[in-house]
Amino acid sequence: MLKRITLHNFMSHSHTVIDLSAGLTVLTGPNNCGKSAFVTALQILAENTSGDFMVRHGEKECRVIVETDDEHTIEWKRKKKTVSYCVDGEDFHRLRNDVPDKLRSLLRLSKVKSGDSDQFDVHFGEQKSPIFLLNDRGSRAARFFASSSDASVLIEMQKLHRSKVKSAQQEFQRLQTESKQINAILEALAPVPTLESKLEALETTYESLQSENQQIQRLEALIQDLEASSQTVTNLRKTVTALNELPVELTQKNEKPLESLIRRSVAVKQQVELTHLNVSVMATLNEPPELEEVTVLDSLIYDIEVQQQRSDRDNLTVECLKALSDPPQLVESGRLQTTIENLILAEERVRVDQIEFMILEKCSSPPELADLDKIEQFYRQWEEASSQFDSRQQNYHVCEKEYELIRAEMVNWVKENPTCPTCGAEMDPEQFIQSAEVGLKGHTHGT
């Protein structure tokens, strides 16, 4: 199988490389852009077509290089009138409109022979020719199918092509369905970024609510303590009221339990007063403020600490610099710089002089001057001959260009008039040009 085709100075292509795919390769483009030139190049490579119409205008040679997937390289080259092949590094010359035997086994693009004279080209379909065998006589088509062993292969190729087309269509439909499903999923997931930002805001709100809930729980515990203290105060008041109803004079008893009770009563009274104070103070308080974002404050504190460290270092530097004396006064260094540059140049000149001295020391003494008249005369003759050579070379190039133009015009005329208008015989462009070059005026009638 062909892997790469390279055209060099072939028709409209100066240098073009086409890498062929493993399956079907399609070349597209506007008219007259050089698509058909690749088919022509393969035909010329497989058949060694005569003529020089394929050489790019203004060039002296053209080449067609083909590389196969089994590491073979085939090159066809035409330089002026000489055609040669190079197959895997082996050169073939003087083929006389034939191709190397090795080429047929590598390319497998030869025409199919039927009988003694009929040949069928099953590999190439020209642009202006009808479909294969449709323009031929029925007998010739019958001979091809009767003698061809590839008819079943062609049918199998056609079936395989239809199968591949059907598979490609099914794959295309599957990919379209999958694309629609993916687009639907993407549309369904489109609100996810917005929901994510909302979720982050809700998490922040939840954290603040948790903090407030903890504060509420602490306040509820404090309120319960206050209610318990209030109940204790009420009980103590009832106790005092009950004690007031007792008689004034009582039989003296042990006072220690009474002292303990009084101390407990005083302590409870102090606790009640403290609780009332706390309640009155807390009643004047506002609701706790909302917590603000502390990231900016942390960053500011960090910057202040960094600046404080820099300030400490700068103060230490200032203290160290205070002990130093003033720097010495700078002197103009221009003359010193000039002196240094002069010394560098002088050193470079000394190095060059030393190299010249070492080279000249090895040279022999110069020869004595001879008579220069003959040399001057020879020099003038050489200049005249050189100018004549340049002039004749320019004339040669002009004549060569005129020859190439006339040759191209004659080839185009023969292509446009394949038969002689006088005798009606077929005219070959190469034979016509060769006859014109030897002085036979291009064509001998009746031959």
Secondary structure as the mmCIF struct_conf table of DSSP 4:
data_model
#
loop_
_struct_conf.conf_type_id
_struct_conf.id
_struct_conf.beg_label_comp_id
_struct_conf.beg_label_asym_id
_struct_conf.beg_label_seq_id
_struct_conf.end_label_comp_id
_struct_conf.end_label_asym_id
_struct_conf.end_label_seq_id
STRN STRN1 LEU A 2 PHE A 10
TURN_TY1_P TURN_TY1_P1 MET A 11 SER A 12
STRN STRN2 HIS A 13 ASP A 19
HELX_LH_PP_P HELX_LH_PP_P1 LEU A 20 SER A 21
BEND BEND1 ALA A 22 GLY A 23
BEND BEND2 PRO A 30 PRO A 30
TURN_TY1_P TURN_TY1_P2 ASN A 31 ASN A 32
BEND BEND3 CYS A 33 LYS A 35
HELX_RH_AL_P HELX_RH_AL_P1 SER A 36 GLU A 47
BEND BEND4 GLY A 51 ASP A 52
TURN_TY1_P TURN_TY1_P3 PHE A 53 MET A 54
STRN STRN3 VAL A 55 VAL A 55
HELX_LH_PP_P HELX_LH_PP_P2 ARG A 56 ARG A 56
TURN_TY1_P TURN_TY1_P4 HIS A 57 GLY A 58
BEND BEND5 LYS A 60 LYS A 60
STRN STRN4 GLU A 61 THR A 68
TURN_TY1_P TURN_TY1_P5 ASP A 69 ASP A 70
BEND BEND6 GLU A 71 GLU A 71
STRN STRN5 THR A 73 LYS A 79
TURN_TY1_P TURN_TY1_P6 LYS A 80 LYS A 81
STRN STRN6 THR A 82 VAL A 87
TURN_TY1_P TURN_TY1_P7 ASP A 88 GLY A 89
STRN STRN7 GLU A 90 PHE A 92
BEND BEND7 ARG A 96 ASN A 97
HELX_RH_AL_P HELX_RH_AL_P2 ASP A 101 LEU A 107
HELX_LH_PP_P HELX_LH_PP_P3 SER A 110 LYS A 111
STRN STRN8 VAL A 112 SER A 114
TURN_TY1_P TURN_TY1_P8 GLY A 115 SER A 117
STRN STRN9 ASP A 118 PHE A 120
BEND BEND8 HIS A 123 HIS A 123
TURN_TY1_P TURN_TY1_P9 GLN A 127 LYS A 128
BEND BEND9 SER A 129 SER A 129
BEND BEND10 ILE A 131 ILE A 131
TURN_TY1_P TURN_TY1_P10 PHE A 132 ASN A 135
BEND BEND11 ASP A 136 ASP A 136
HELX_RH_AL_P HELX_RH_AL_P3 GLY A 138 SER A 147
BEND BEND12 SER A 149 SER A 149
HELX_RH_AL_P HELX_RH_AL_P4 ALA A 151 ALA A 188
TURN_TY1_P TURN_TY1_P11 LEU A 189 PRO A 191
HELX_RH_AL_P HELX_RH_AL_P5 VAL A 192 ASN A 244
TURN_TY1_P TURN_TY1_P12 GLU A 245 GLU A 245
BEND BEND13 LEU A 246 LEU A 246
BEND BEND14 VAL A 248 VAL A 248
BEND BEND15 GLU A 255 GLU A 255
HELX_RH_AL_P HELX_RH_AL_P6 LYS A 256 ALA A 283
TURN_TY1_P TURN_TY1_P13 THR A 284 THR A 284
HELX_LH_PP_P HELX_LH_PP_P4 GLU A 287 GLU A 293
HELX_RH_AL_P HELX_RH_AL_P7 THR A 295 LYS A 322
TURN_TY1_P TURN_TY1_P14 ALA A 323 ALA A 323
BEND BEND16 LEU A 324 LEU A 324
HELX_LH_PP_P HELX_LH_PP_P5 SER A 325 GLU A 332
HELX_RH_AL_P HELX_RH_AL_P8 GLY A 334 LYS A 362
BEND BEND17 CYS A 363 CYS A 363
HELX_LH_PP_P HELX_LH_PP_P6 SER A 364 LEU A 369
HELX_RH_AL_P HELX_RH_AL_P9 ASP A 373 GLU A 416
STRN STRN10 THR A 419 THR A 419
TURN_TY1_P TURN_TY1_P15 PRO A 421 CYS A 423
STRN STRN11 GLU A 426 GLU A 426
HELX_RH_AL_P HELX_RH_AL_P10 PRO A 429 GLU A 437
TURN_TY1_P TURN_TY1_P16 VAL A 438 GLY A 439
BEND BEND18 LEU A 440 LEU A 440
TURN_TY1_P TURN_TY1_P17 LYS A 441 GLY A 442
TURN_TY1_P TURN_TY1_P18 HIS A 445 GLY A 446
#
